[in-house]
């Protein structure tokens, strides 16, 4: 059986060990501080006008009876209207400028990283190090949208409300920043593939970059550990996110297929294909990959169990029962739980 050492783990290491890694890691804090400064500046703008409009409305409501027959009422209404007009006009302007600010932060970060990578542009180390730096910064932003407004400990009952408010205000900006960073990682690995088109390492790194990007668009309800209590923006469930997820997942599958052509007997490649087919809800293709893994690793009972579950879920009960019997004979701990999936097929 032909195997490749760098394909033996489910997580691809997109960067080789290099002496610049510690220096690259030190770039996170200043970049995140600058990013937070931009986010909080926009939040302060929104909060100022919300407070101002609220104060004007309360003042107008409490003084309405006194001002009802005076010119002051008309003037107060004019001030309130002008405040709303100024807010929405300025907000449109600032929202237009925000993508430029985020792009500027990303470019400065990339330029700093490039200055610290002491290897030739176009080499495997160069592209992997830069892609890895982008992925790591994107990971640093994970769930950050929930943590901008944390109340004091004695107001802990406000935590869910403040998390929701923070996410509602900031999630699109966090998503945009992560999307740009992960797209940059993909672009770096595409450059790597173009300069080394037959390199298995290049295609493996590109596949991993696509997998990470697809994770940005996956339906949160399909993720393990999904928290139903935590508020999630509705847009994350809409059709545009699903289309982007499928597009990037299909690109990852294509790269894994290339690896499969070069390394047809490497179980890791087939397991990655199985995961991708699962995410794309292509169960028959997923079954074929697990069957291939079973042929390559006949003693792997965990893989056989997954295959048995899929057989039952797709109505292939005869095959599922054969798997069940084999696991029973092997005294596999989860054999009894497998039979619970019998009859789970719901049809098309």
Buried (B, 14 or more C-beta within 10 A) or exposed (E): EEBBEBBEEEEBBBBBEBEBBEBBEEBBEEBBEBBBEBBBEBBEBEEEBEEBBEEBEEBBEEBEEEBEEEEEBEEBEEEBEEBBEEBEEEBEEBEEEBEEBBEEBBEBBBEBBEEBBEBEEEBBBBBBBBBBBBBBBBEBBEEBBBEBBBEEEEEEEBBEEBBBBBBEBBBBBBBBBBBBBBBBBBBBBBBBBEBBEEBBBBBBBBBBBBBBBBBBBBBBEEEEEEEEEEBBBEEBEEEEBBEBBBEBBEBBBBBBBBBBEBBEBBBBBBBBBBBBBBBBEBBEBBBBBBBBBBEBBEEBBEBBBBBBBBBBBBBBBEBBBEBBEBBEEEEBEEBEEBBEBBEEBEEE
